[in-house]
């Protein structure tokens, strides 16, 4: 049985997956298939890559607090949306998107992993970095691989995370309005 990830590892995974589901349609389709009880065919499993250096729990909570402060991400995720219309959910998602986008842009300078426009033909030579380029589709054989760029990817060119202070487990303080 695989080792169970810690709470903070699961929390960080949830944040990363949320962004990936929103911006990577093929990944979202695979998550939806798994969630509905289906299994991925062996050829659709992404290759294993070396995981990035782990984020400390304090760093993860600080990032989550920025996303909550600017975009009310946790409030949105914790809301039961069953009673709302698609238009209401869409309007709320637009507000959350704008705030979270602001927080991400203040904390990071993001640049594409690949400079080519999406839809461009690309060839990957032997020795390409599997952490920077994920192969999808009919992955067989060995490099060079020729295909079509479906998503240019993102990488952080600069990180400007403000320093966390106080109790890092308080993601958003309670709000009390005085008369």
PyMOL commands that set and color helices and strands:
alter all, ss='L'
color gray80, all
select helices_A, chain A and resi 7-23+25-35+42-44+57-71+73-78+81-83+86-107
alter helices_A, ss='H'
color red, helices_A
select strands_A, chain A and resi 108-112+121-124+145-148+154-159
alter strands_A, ss='S'
color yellow, strands_A
deselect
rebuild
show_as cartoon
